[in-house]
Amino acid sequence: MVETSKYDKKKLIILRAVLIAVGAAVGGTAVWQYFVYYPDVMKRELQIVIIVVSAVVLATILGLSAKPFYRLGASIGAQFESLVSSLGARGVVAVVSGFVAACMIGFLFDVIIRDYLQLIAVRVLADVLVVIVFAAICCFGFTKWIAAGEETEEPIFEHNGKIVGYLLGASCFSDDRVFTAVKVLYNVKASEATFRALWQKGDADALERFRLLTMSGAVDTVKCAKEFITAEEYAAVEADIAAEKRLIPIGLGDGIYNALAGAVDLAAFVPPSGDFISEYKAAVADKSGQKTVEDGCDESADGATGGAIIIDK
């Protein structure tokens, strides 16, 4: 049982007063309408007594139900705040649309029953109940629909107002800090040009880092058909990829081919621990039966890295 101290006393008093007034109005009006249409059911003096008793009983029931109504309202309010924070303006639109749809259904319901139910008070009560029920159903359905749309959308990453991810340059793979960068960043990619640059330089350690990150699925590989020979040509190719895909380049100034112009410096990330790198090795070990590096390069039977890119994105 919820303690009284958990309620806002002023709000609880106001809610109880409103519920008593509504209960008295609905209870008295409903019975009064019944006697209007069926005046011969009992004497008028008794009718007045029944009307008063009905108003008092329903007002008492609703007045004593103030705390459950308070909790219900607080729960709905909390859900609405959560909805607004998670779905934003579209969540508000979904709720408003749910209420509008419920009102339309309530109106159609009233049109249908008005020829069969002459008691206005009972008809209005039925309309209100129908609107409340369908408001709950429609609001729930619309918000679920919006939420489902949110879940299927690809993540959006912004930098200076632009939708972005991150592009690892060849220099990143000359340092273990690339594992830390991949762990803390989102939408991290590397291009086929990066693999070819590492292969041309013959840096076995860098190639191994590239293999671990691509095979583990931590880094996606972007297809690149452009050729290059010099470091400057490679930098131009990577710059074009970053601009086309709206990716922020990451590089290391003293690494292979050096950092790209305007790139985030990999030196800003802390070196990873051995256990940290082991997570990627464990992920790759789960795929040890495969002969190719997923989203990366070919791997021969003896574990050596080949030079053919097999992905197609």
N, C-alpha and C positions, 0 to 999 in steps of 0.2 A: 504494500500500500504506500502511495506517495504521501509524504508528509506535507502539512499545510505550508510549512516554511519554504517549500519548493515552488509555491505559487506566488505570483504577484497579487497581493491582497486587493489592490485597487481594481486591477483587471478582473479578478475573480468576482468582486462585488458587482461591477458593471455587467459582466456576463450573466450572473445570476439574475439581476434585475431584468435584463433583456429577455432571458428565457422565461421568467415568470410572466412578463407582459405578453410574450408570444403565446405561451401556453394558455393563458386566460382568454386571449383573443380567439385563438383557433378553437379551443374547447367550447367556449360560449357561442361563437358564431356558427359552428357546425351544428350544434343541437338546435339553435334558434332557427336556422335554415330548414332543418328537418321538420320542425313544428309549423313553419310557414307553409310548407307544401302538404303537410298532413295535420291540419289543425284539430281534427276530431279524435286524435289518438287519446288525449286526456284533457282534463279541465285546464283552463288557462292558468289558474293559480298554481297548479302542480307543474305546469310547463316552466314557469318562472323559476321555481325551486330547482328543477332538473337542469336548467340552463346555468344557474349559479353554481350548482354542485359540479357540473361538468367543467366549467371554467376553473374552479378552485382545484379540482383534482388534477387536471392536466398542468396547471401552473405549478402545483406542488411537485409533481413528478419531474418536470423540467428544471425547476429550481433546485431540487436535490441532485440533479444530474449535472450541475455546473462544473464539477471537477473533471468528470470524463470528457465533457465538451471542451474544457480548457486544454486537457492533454491532447485531444484530437486536433484542436486548432493549432497548438504549439507544434505538433508533429507535422501537420500540413505546411505550416510556415517554415519549418526547418527544411522540409523537402523542397519547397519552392526556392529558398535561398541557395540550397545546394545545386538545384537545377540551373539557376541564373548564373552561378559561378562556374559551372562546368560547361554549359551549352551557350551561355551568353544570351544575346538578343534573340537567337532562334528558339531558345528554350521558352522565353517569354511569349513569343509568337505562337508556339505550340500550345501553351496553356490557354492563351486568349482564344485561339482557334477552337480548342476543345470546349470552352464555355459557349462560344457562338454556336457551334454545332449542336450542343446540348439544348440550347434555347430554341433552335429551329425544330429539333425533334419534339420538344415539349409543346411547341405551338401546334405541330401536326397532330400530336396526341390529343390536345384540347379540341381541335376541329373534329376529330373522329368521335370523341365521347360526348360532345355537347348535346347531341340529339338523343342520347340514351341516358344521360345523367342530368337531371334538372336541378339538383342541389348545388348551388354555386360554390358554397364553402367547401364541400367535399370535392368538387371538381378542381378548384384551385389547389387544394391540398394534394390531390393526385398529380396535378401538373407539376407542382413544386418537387414532389418526390421523384417523378420521372426525370426532371431536369437535373436534380442532384445526382441520381444514379448514372445518367448518361454523361454528365460532366466529368465524373470520376473516370468512367470508361474511356471517353474521348481524350481527356487530358493525358491519361496513362498511355493510351495507344499512340497519340501524336508525339509525345516526348520519347517513347521507345523508338519510334520511327526515326526521329532526329538523332537520337543517340546511336542507333545502328548505322546511320549515315556517317556520323563522326568516326566510328570505329573502323569503317572500311576505307576512309580516306588515308592517303599516305601522310606521314608526319611532315610538318612544315617547319623549317628552321629559318630564322630571319637574322639578317645582319645588315644594319643600316637600311631597313625597310625592304630588303630583297630576300627572296626565298633561296636558301642556300643549304649546302652541306659542306664537306671538307674533302680536299684532294691532296693525298700524300705524294710528295715529290720523291724522286729517287734518293735524294740526300737523307730523307727520313729513315730509310732502312739501313743506314750505316750506324745507327745508334739504337740501343735498347729502349730508349725513351719513347720510341714509336708505339710500343705496347701500352704504355701509360696513356698516350694521346688517344689511341683507338678506344681505350676503355672508358674515358671520360667524355668523348665527343660523340656526336650523333651523325648518322648518314655519311660515314667515312668511306671514301672510294680511292682506288688507285687505278691508273690507266695501263693499257698494254704497253704504251711507250715507256713507262717506268720499268716494267719487267725487261724490255729490250735494252734499256740503258744499263740496268744492273748486270745483264748478261754480257754486254759489250765490255764492261769494266772488269768482269770476272771476280767480283767480290762474293765469295762463297757465303760469308756470314750474312751479308745483306740479302742474298737470294734466299737463305734459310728463313730469315725474318719474313720476307715476302711470302714464302710458302706457308709458314705457320699461320699468318694472318688471313690469307686468302682461303686456305683449306679449312680453317676453323669457322669460316663464315663471318668473321668479325669485320672484314673489309670486302666490299664489292669491287669488281673489276670493270672498268669502262672500256669499251671497244675503241680502238684507235688504229686506223689504216695509214696514217701519215708516216712518212719515212724521215729519218734524220741521221746525221753522222756526227756532227760536232755538238759540244755542250750548248752552244747558242741556239742551234736548231732544235735541240731537245727542249730547251726552255721555252722557245716559241710555240712548240707543239703543246706543251703542258699549259701554257698561258691561254691558248685557244680553247683547250678542253675546259679549263676553269671558267672562262667567260661564257662558253656555250651552255654548260651545265649549271651555271651560277653556283660554283663551288669556291670556297675559300681555300687557297693553296697553303700547304704547310711544308716547311723545309728546314734544313739545318745548314748554317752558313759554311761550315767546314766539312760537309759531307760530300758524297758523290754528286758531281755536277753542280754543287752548291745550291743554295735556296733560290726559289723563283722570286722575281721582283714582287714586292708587296705581300709576301707570304708570312704566315704566322710562324714565329721561330719555335722550333721543336725544343730548344733549350729551356723554354718556359716550363716544361713538364719535368716532374721529378723522375729519377731512374726507378725502374720497377725492381721488386725483389725477385729472388729465384722462384719462390712459390707462385708469384704472379705470372711469370712466363710459363710456369708448368701448367697453368690452366689452359693455355692455348695448345701446348703439346698434348695434353690429355684429350682435348677436343679433336685434334688431328688423329690421335691414336684410335679413336672410335671409328675412324674411316680408313684404317690401315689396310683393309681389304681392297680398296679402290686403287686403280692404276693411274688415275689422273687427278690432278689438283683441281678441285672444284672452284670455278670462277678464277682460275689462275693459269698455271702452266702444266705441261705434261710431266709425269714423273715415271721414270723407268723402273724396272723391277728391282734394281739394286739401290734405289732411293735417290739417285742423282736427278737433278732437275734438268729437264729438257728445255728447248727454246721455243716450242710451238704454243701459241695461245689458243685455248680451246673454247673459251666462252663466246657467247654471241648475245650481246645486250644492245 
